[in-house]
Structure formats: C-alpha cells, structure tokens
C-alpha cells in the first residue's frame, strides 16, 4: 500500500511538470532545427575526414620515416584525438549513478 501511494505521488509530480517541459522544448526545437542539421552535417563530414586521415597514417610505412617525422605523426594523432573528444562527446554514466537508478526502479516498481 505504501509503495503504491509513493509511486502515485511520483507519477502525479511528473505529470504536472512534464507538459510544461514539453512545450518549452518544442519552441526551442523549432529554433534550433535548422542550425542543428547544418551542425550535424558539418560534424559528420569532419568526422569522416578525420577518420580518413587516421586510416592514411595507419596505412603508411613508418619504418622509412625519420624520428622527427614520426614525432610529427604522433602529434597529429594526438590533436585528432583531442578534437574527437572535444566535438563528439558521449554520455558516460558512473557506476554509482547506475546503482542509484536501479535502486530507484526496484523501490518504485
């Protein structure tokens, strides 16, 4: 009985807050739609060009290169890696966040 009351309160709170958030996101999404498509297209083209350059470097015969040329290649690969991290961020969840979410799901359901 106690779990049902808590879950109903939780659903009611979400129900009251969700429509307002949806309305605000629809207005913002209309504004950002045109710029986001161009931005995504640029990011995908940039990612392809970076991956092509990485494949070129991997395909090279590095045994014929001098040590300074090898250093330059390593620096270039590091800058490409930094650019990937900066532009193409992923979603990372810590172990504690996953545990908390699982506990909340178990308690509410």
C-alpha positions in Angstrom: 0.0 0.0 0.0 2.8 2.4 0.9 4.7 1.7 -2.3 1.5 2.4 -4.4 1.0 5.8 -2.7 4.6 6.8 -3.3 4.5 5.7 -6.9 1.2 7.6 -7.5 2.7 10.8 -5.9 5.8 10.4 -8.1 3.6 9.9 -11.3 1.5 12.9 -10.4 4.6 15.1 -9.9 5.9 14.0 -13.2 2.6 14.5 -14.9 2.3 18.1 -13.7 5.9 19.0 -14.7 6.2 17.1 -18.0 3.7 19.2 -20.2 5.5 22.4 -19.3 8.8 21.0 -20.2 7.4 19.6 -23.5 6.0 23.0 -24.5 9.3 24.7 -23.8 11.3 22.1 -25.7 9.0 22.4 -28.8 9.6 26.1 -29.0 13.4 25.7 -28.7 13.5 22.8 -31.1 11.8 24.8 -33.9 14.5 27.5 -33.5 17.4 25.0 -33.3 16.3 22.6 -36.1 17.8 24.5 -39.0 21.1 25.2 -37.2 21.4 21.7 -35.8 21.0 20.0 -39.1 23.8 22.1 -40.6 25.9 21.5 -37.5 25.3 17.7 -37.6 26.2 17.6 -41.3 29.5 19.5 -40.6 30.3 17.2 -37.7 29.7 14.1 -39.8 31.8 15.4 -42.7 34.6 16.4 -40.2 34.5 13.0 -38.5 34.8 11.3 -41.9 37.8 13.4 -42.9 39.5 12.8 -39.5 38.9 9.0 -39.8 40.3 9.0 -43.3 43.4 10.8 -42.1 43.8 8.2 -39.3 43.5 5.4 -41.8 46.1 7.0 -44.1 48.5 7.3 -41.2 47.9 3.7 -40.2 48.5 2.5 -43.8 51.8 4.4 -44.0 55.1 2.6 -43.9 56.6 4.2 -40.9 59.8 2.3 -41.0 61.2 4.5 -43.7 60.4 7.7 -41.7 62.8 9.7 -39.7 62.3 10.2 -36.0 61.2 13.8 -36.4 58.6 12.7 -39.0 57.3 10.0 -36.6 57.0 12.6 -33.8 55.0 14.9 -36.1 52.7 12.0 -36.9 52.2 11.2 -33.2 51.5 14.9 -32.5 48.9 14.9 -35.4 47.2 11.8 -34.0 47.1 13.4 -30.5 45.4 16.5 -31.9 42.9 14.4 -33.8 42.1 12.5 -30.6 41.7 15.8 -28.7 39.4 17.1 -31.4 37.3 14.0 -31.3 36.9 14.3 -27.5 36.0 18.0 -27.8 33.4 17.8 -30.6 32.0 14.3 -30.3 31.2 14.0 -26.6 29.5 10.9 -25.4 27.3 10.2 -22.4 29.1 8.5 -19.6 27.4 7.1 -16.5 29.3 6.3 -13.4 28.8 3.0 -11.6 27.2 4.8 -8.6 24.7 6.6 -10.9 23.7 3.2 -12.4 23.3 1.7 -9.0 21.1 4.6 -7.8 18.9 4.3 -10.9 18.5 0.6 -10.4 17.6 1.0 -6.7 15.0 3.7 -7.6 13.5 1.4 -10.2 13.4 -1.5 -7.7 11.8 0.6 -5.0 9.2 2.2 -7.2 8.2 -0.9 -9.1 
